[in-house]
Amino acid sequence: MNTLKVFNSSNGKEIEVWPKDMDLVSYYHDFPDVDSVDLNQAIEAVGNGWRAPTREELYLICEQLHKKGLGNFKANYYYYLEDSQIIYEDCPNINFQSMEWDSFGGMSSDGVRLVREI
């Protein structure tokens, strides 16, 4: 697995970034009755400390990786962690193309890029 890292200058720590998007379209197609708790459980099932990024971490990922053509980001919108969970409906996300914060993307272009502390 390629190791992608971003540095958070506000706390002096690095985080590791999962090398590909979590496939939400397939996930929701396979489990159409899921809600935000199930998405959180799917992320937790990956284990080994992987989780959704915070808003600040997602911004750093966009700035330090995506804008430099690194990380193979496929989705337009990426979810981040707010108050310890991802909420799908009216979920907070960032549009990686426009760099605007939004409250809803659209399943065909949404993604989650997992991170963990190093």
C-alpha positions as CSV (number, residue, x, y, z in Angstrom):
1,M,0.0,0.0,0.0
2,N,1.4,3.4,-1.0
3,T,1.8,5.6,2.1
4,L,0.3,9.1,1.8
5,K,0.9,11.5,4.6
6,V,-0.1,15.0,5.5
7,F,1.4,17.3,8.1
8,N,-0.7,19.3,10.5
9,S,1.4,22.3,11.5
10,S,-1.2,23.4,14.1
11,N,-0.4,20.3,16.2
12,G,2.9,19.2,14.7
13,K,1.6,15.7,13.8
14,E,1.4,13.7,10.7
15,I,-1.6,11.6,9.6
16,E,-1.5,8.7,7.2
17,V,-4.1,8.8,4.4
18,W,-5.7,5.7,2.9
19,P,-4.5,5.4,-0.7
20,K,-8.0,5.1,-2.3
21,D,-11.6,6.3,-1.7
22,M,-14.0,4.2,0.2
23,D,-16.5,3.1,-2.4
24,L,-19.8,4.6,-1.1
25,V,-21.8,4.1,-4.2
26,S,-21.3,0.3,-4.1
27,Y,-21.7,0.3,-0.3
28,Y,-25.1,2.0,-0.5
29,H,-26.2,-0.1,-3.5
30,D,-25.4,-3.3,-1.6
31,F,-27.1,-1.9,1.6
32,P,-29.9,0.5,0.6
33,D,-31.4,0.7,4.0
34,V,-28.3,1.9,5.7
35,D,-28.1,5.0,7.8
36,S,-25.2,7.1,9.3
37,V,-24.6,4.6,12.1
38,D,-24.0,1.8,9.5
39,L,-21.5,4.0,7.6
40,N,-19.7,4.7,10.8
41,Q,-19.6,0.9,11.5
42,A,-18.3,0.2,8.0
43,I,-15.4,2.6,8.6
44,E,-14.8,1.1,12.1
45,A,-14.7,-2.4,10.6
46,V,-11.6,-1.4,8.6
47,G,-9.8,-1.4,12.0
48,N,-6.2,-0.6,12.8
49,G,-7.1,3.0,13.8
50,W,-8.5,4.1,10.4
51,R,-11.3,6.7,10.6
52,A,-12.9,9.5,8.7
53,P,-10.8,12.8,8.7
54,T,-11.8,15.8,10.7
55,R,-12.7,19.0,8.7
56,E,-9.2,20.4,9.3
57,E,-7.6,17.1,8.2
58,L,-9.7,17.0,5.1
59,Y,-8.6,20.5,4.2
60,L,-5.0,19.5,4.7
61,I,-5.5,16.4,2.5
62,C,-6.9,18.6,-0.3
63,E,-4.1,21.2,0.0
64,Q,-1.2,18.9,0.5
65,L,-2.2,16.0,-1.8
66,H,-5.1,16.6,-4.1
67,K,-4.0,20.1,-5.3
68,K,-0.6,18.5,-6.1
69,G,-2.1,15.7,-8.1
70,L,-1.3,13.1,-5.4
71,G,-3.6,10.5,-3.9
72,N,-5.8,9.6,-7.0
73,F,-8.9,11.4,-5.6
74,K,-11.9,10.3,-7.7
75,A,-14.9,11.9,-5.9
76,N,-15.9,15.5,-6.1
77,Y,-17.2,15.6,-2.5
78,Y,-15.5,14.1,0.6
79,Y,-17.1,13.6,4.0
80,Y,-15.4,14.5,7.3
81,L,-16.0,13.7,10.9
82,E,-18.1,16.0,12.9
83,D,-18.9,15.5,16.6
84,S,-17.4,12.0,16.5
85,Q,-19.5,10.7,13.6
86,I,-20.3,11.0,10.0
87,I,-23.8,11.9,9.3
88,Y,-25.0,11.0,5.7
89,E,-28.1,13.2,5.4
90,D,-27.0,16.8,5.3
91,C,-23.5,15.4,5.8
92,P,-20.7,18.0,6.0
93,N,-18.3,17.7,3.1
94,I,-15.9,19.6,0.9
95,N,-16.0,19.9,-2.8
96,F,-12.5,19.1,-3.9
97,Q,-13.0,20.7,-7.3
98,S,-14.2,24.1,-6.1
99,M,-12.7,24.0,-2.6
100,E,-16.1,25.0,-1.2
101,W,-17.7,23.6,1.9
102,D,-21.1,22.2,1.4
103,S,-23.8,20.2,3.2
104,F,-24.7,17.7,0.5
105,G,-22.9,16.3,-2.5
106,G,-24.8,13.5,-4.2
107,M,-24.0,9.8,-3.9
108,S,-22.6,9.4,-7.4
109,S,-19.7,11.8,-6.6
110,D,-19.2,11.4,-2.8
111,G,-16.3,9.7,-1.1
112,V,-14.6,9.1,2.2
113,R,-10.8,9.0,2.4
114,L,-9.8,7.3,5.7
115,V,-7.0,8.6,7.9
116,R,-5.1,7.4,11.0
117,E,-2.6,8.8,13.4
118,I,1.0,7.9,12.8
